[in-house]
Amino acid sequence: MLLHCITITTSALQNTVVLSDHSLLAKQIGVPINKPCIVFQKRQSQCYSRWDCIQKLEEHHLRQMSSLLHPSRVTETPHREPLLYVSSTVDGHILCVGQDGLVSIWSANLKLKKTSLILDENENKLQNRRLKWVSDSILMAHYNKLIIGTCNREIRLYELSNLEPYCQIVALETMPLCLDYSVRGEGECVISYGDEQGCVNILLISSVAETLRNWTKYPPVEEIPTISSNAIYEQESITFIRWKVHNDWVTKIQYIPSTESIISSSNDDCTALVIGYVSRTKNVKHRLKTLMGSSTVSHNKFAPPATASPARRFQCDESVFKVHKGVKTFDFCRESNILVTGGLDRNIRLWNPYVPGWPIAILRGHTSPIGFLCIAHGSTNIFSVSLDSTIKVWDIEDHSCLLTVMPKASQIRGEMEACYFSPDLRALYVAAETFGLLQFQYKENQNQDSGTSHNKPIFCCQYNQQLQHVISCSEDSVIKVWDLKTGQLIVKVCEAHGGAAVTCMALDTIGKRLITGGADGSLKKWDSSTLGYMHTIKQATSSADEVTACTYADLYDNRYIISVGWGRKISIFLDIDDEVVEGSYPQLDWIRSMEQGHKDDILCVASCPPHFLATSSFDGEVLIWNLSSKGRRNRLEKKKTAAMLVASGPRGYIAFWNIYGRGSLFAYFSSSKERSTVSYMAVDDKDFLLCAGDQLGFLYIWNIAEYAINGPEAKPPVLLHSWNTHNCSITCISLMNEHQLLLTTSLDCNAKLWSLKGEYIGTFGQREPWNIKEKSSWGLSESNPSSETTSDSFGQESTRTFDTLKKSKMDAEMIWDTCTSKMVTDDELAEELKQRQIDRLHRSKQFQWKPIQHDANQMNSYRSLPLCELADTQLAFHKPNLAAELDDPFQLEI
């Protein structure tokens, strides 16, 4: 009996797909295809005709897409051959490499910028000459190179800036079908490739920069410096290792730096995926023979003879995963310790990498072989793309399908060729007959109570007054935007600066753009409301050029972005609204001369309209730079008699300086009895309040409305409030005058909100939301009962008794008397600087200084103020490396 209607329950519509006919619908849900329709169990159901049901499914799918997906963007490509590789460059562009050697460069929103045919042999097509084909490619981002493998058994390197040939390695034993590149250590890297013989080939390169330069000195062949594979293997800086791993072609290869192992896959059932060590072994006999020198290491430095078969690893040195029909693609997440595989059998398998016997789960739903898998960093989502260009999003924890995007909905035509997931944009790039961009929205689980705002220490925070948002950044390169009124997460970006920590941030005056600096030396611009990536202002260099602080400044009726860091230089960029080519952001000259600039790492920068910029360095020196601009501020009206610069130093001392004349010291006092170093300071918009946080997590608020306005002060300002906010060093403070609130962040991974009287409101990311206008929703039970209060936020007397107020003022006087009797001497300061200099030598490098030409518009050093040490030796939190503990290199097996 044929059924002509279908009953759908509400719950059955949760994970549906868009289907073109009822037979596909039946196939998707597991019913024999020869039946034209099916019946679900009746439960609060409605009856629809066959075509009405399909229409309802499509409408539901579109609603589901709108909640998790922005509208897709699809464009035609200039490529006539299949694309093999898609990736993002360090400047935010998207690079595509075709099989015929055609390279196209796109903007992040799919605007074609440039095309170039890098294989000259294909450009000058000769009738008697066969075309050369690209087998795979990979970016060597740290050295601005593009690596490609060819079907002629070659590996070529190209300059990424102009796509000109750099050098080539020829006469390889096998064809490099799939490539991988990874950094191994300081000045070291790993280039690995899989071949048609099922072998894994590994090049361990030390002194990479020097090695690459030496390669360019070899004789050119067809105008490209050429080095043979035998010459490569004989170089002292290169170790070549080759393992026989699979019984079929290698489909993908990836190096894992944390365990020094290689993951490779093939379409062979018995050797579908193998995880093995690069060189070391657990075999005790082999170790003993190697130590005694009676055995030749099987993974020797030089290439084996062409007739010799490649060596196999010992069984104890690799884990073999058996999968029906093999593995075509995979991905590994170190944080979650999850390995995900997919292939011709159309199933996705989740594995524990230490348990190869059986998968954790099998995810079914694709109707064609799976060609791409990616575990999104910082979330529990898996992105999968099958060869028919169907995209699915899965949840790792409950093993469910969150979203399915069919080609009809995404408008991507043809069979999937290459994919790339951008963590910065939370976007998936899919290359087929057309090139598509799908940008996803991350919906955080609001019921999840992690207990902290971030997983890693928070380095900086900002308050966006226009949008009523709080922005925080952490050591694991994560940026989060929170709702101030409720404390709930709005949006977040993972790997904002790749793997480098986000060290600082600044908002423009209208709260529209966010600037972030990274530990890798890069500077990026974002949309502050959506955290959408806009531009890379300054390219990443190295950890020796870490950006420590950044700010905005108005000069000559223009907006400028100013950053400082370990490079001992001040970088100034013109802030423009127009779209600019990545890597060509307008920039002024850098100030780094030995005569005028800092002689040590610059730690802080602060701008003061109309024409002042202050910078401080690790050696305790503060430089005031004279700029030309317009504008006024409260203390500038009494610039000759008022202190305009506040600086902090060791033992909790705070100094007020007048920057006119000879740089007079107007006030000098200790912030606390504990003498803890002040780690961060902030003032309100009207210069009424001064807030300081120390390394012990204590916060202090002083009334400075009339302090040091008319000359030097003999006593410290009135202490309004003080309380303990965090368990360790405070990293940032932000005042919100219109709400009378205060934001603090710390190395304890928390961002907390307080009233200016020390009342605890909540921690951003907590399970229960708050309402800043209703005190009943505040976490009053968690506020510090030992907080001291002497007056309200603007210097008026509080409701406490006169005796209590008098006692607090006496305590303040006692602090002043104690610190004035024990002022920090030059000898003590020199000794402390010397000790800290020893502690930081491991992270500093020598820089070669180059003289610069000065012009009339360049900043001039206005005054150099000798001051106390400003550096903050912060505590470091390290997450236990459980995987490393399981992978014991001394576990011996015979």
Secondary structure as GFF3:
##gff-version 3
##sequence-region A 1 894
A	DSSP	beta_strand	5	8	.	.	.	ID=ss1
A	DSSP	three_ten_helix	10	13	.	.	.	ID=ss2
A	DSSP	alpha_helix	22	29	.	.	.	ID=ss3
A	DSSP	beta_strand	46	49	.	.	.	ID=ss4
A	DSSP	alpha_helix	50	68	.	.	.	ID=ss5
A	DSSP	beta_strand	73	76	.	.	.	ID=ss6
A	DSSP	beta_strand	83	88	.	.	.	ID=ss7
A	DSSP	beta_strand	94	98	.	.	.	ID=ss8
A	DSSP	beta_strand	102	106	.	.	.	ID=ss9
A	DSSP	beta_strand	112	117	.	.	.	ID=ss10
A	DSSP	alpha_helix	120	123	.	.	.	ID=ss11
A	DSSP	beta_strand	134	140	.	.	.	ID=ss12
A	DSSP	three_ten_helix	141	143	.	.	.	ID=ss13
A	DSSP	beta_strand	145	150	.	.	.	ID=ss14
A	DSSP	beta_strand	154	159	.	.	.	ID=ss15
A	DSSP	beta_strand	165	170	.	.	.	ID=ss16
A	DSSP	beta_strand	178	185	.	.	.	ID=ss17
A	DSSP	beta_strand	188	194	.	.	.	ID=ss18
A	DSSP	beta_strand	199	206	.	.	.	ID=ss19
A	DSSP	alpha_helix	208	215	.	.	.	ID=ss20
A	DSSP	beta_strand	220	221	.	.	.	ID=ss21
A	DSSP	beta_strand	224	228	.	.	.	ID=ss22
A	DSSP	alpha_helix	229	233	.	.	.	ID=ss23
A	DSSP	beta_strand	238	244	.	.	.	ID=ss24
A	DSSP	beta_strand	250	256	.	.	.	ID=ss25
A	DSSP	beta_strand	261	266	.	.	.	ID=ss26
A	DSSP	beta_strand	273	277	.	.	.	ID=ss27
A	DSSP	alpha_helix	284	292	.	.	.	ID=ss28
A	DSSP	three_ten_helix	315	317	.	.	.	ID=ss29
A	DSSP	beta_strand	318	321	.	.	.	ID=ss30
A	DSSP	beta_strand	329	333	.	.	.	ID=ss31
A	DSSP	beta_strand	338	342	.	.	.	ID=ss32
A	DSSP	beta_strand	348	351	.	.	.	ID=ss33
A	DSSP	beta_strand	361	363	.	.	.	ID=ss34
A	DSSP	beta_strand	370	375	.	.	.	ID=ss35
A	DSSP	beta_strand	381	386	.	.	.	ID=ss36
A	DSSP	beta_strand	391	395	.	.	.	ID=ss37
A	DSSP	beta_strand	400	405	.	.	.	ID=ss38
A	DSSP	alpha_helix	407	410	.	.	.	ID=ss39
A	DSSP	beta_strand	418	422	.	.	.	ID=ss40
A	DSSP	beta_strand	427	431	.	.	.	ID=ss41
A	DSSP	beta_strand	434	439	.	.	.	ID=ss42
A	DSSP	beta_strand	458	464	.	.	.	ID=ss43
A	DSSP	beta_strand	469	474	.	.	.	ID=ss44
A	DSSP	beta_strand	479	483	.	.	.	ID=ss45
A	DSSP	beta_strand	489	493	.	.	.	ID=ss46
A	DSSP	beta_strand	502	507	.	.	.	ID=ss47
A	DSSP	beta_strand	513	518	.	.	.	ID=ss48
A	DSSP	beta_strand	523	527	.	.	.	ID=ss49
A	DSSP	beta_strand	533	538	.	.	.	ID=ss50
A	DSSP	three_ten_helix	543	545	.	.	.	ID=ss51
A	DSSP	beta_strand	547	555	.	.	.	ID=ss52
A	DSSP	beta_strand	558	565	.	.	.	ID=ss53
A	DSSP	beta_strand	570	574	.	.	.	ID=ss54
A	DSSP	beta_strand	602	608	.	.	.	ID=ss55
A	DSSP	beta_strand	612	617	.	.	.	ID=ss56
A	DSSP	beta_strand	621	626	.	.	.	ID=ss57
A	DSSP	three_ten_helix	634	638	.	.	.	ID=ss58
A	DSSP	beta_strand	645	648	.	.	.	ID=ss59
A	DSSP	three_ten_helix	650	652	.	.	.	ID=ss60
A	DSSP	beta_strand	653	658	.	.	.	ID=ss61
A	DSSP	beta_strand	664	670	.	.	.	ID=ss62
A	DSSP	beta_strand	678	683	.	.	.	ID=ss63
A	DSSP	beta_strand	689	694	.	.	.	ID=ss64
A	DSSP	beta_strand	698	703	.	.	.	ID=ss65
A	DSSP	beta_strand	718	724	.	.	.	ID=ss66
A	DSSP	beta_strand	730	736	.	.	.	ID=ss67
A	DSSP	beta_strand	741	746	.	.	.	ID=ss68
A	DSSP	beta_strand	751	755	.	.	.	ID=ss69
A	DSSP	beta_strand	760	763	.	.	.	ID=ss70
A	DSSP	three_ten_helix	775	777	.	.	.	ID=ss71
A	DSSP	three_ten_helix	780	782	.	.	.	ID=ss72
A	DSSP	beta_strand	788	789	.	.	.	ID=ss73
A	DSSP	alpha_helix	802	820	.	.	.	ID=ss74
A	DSSP	alpha_helix	826	840	.	.	.	ID=ss75
A	DSSP	three_ten_helix	841	843	.	.	.	ID=ss76
A	DSSP	beta_strand	860	866	.	.	.	ID=ss77
A	DSSP	alpha_helix	882	886	.	.	.	ID=ss78
###
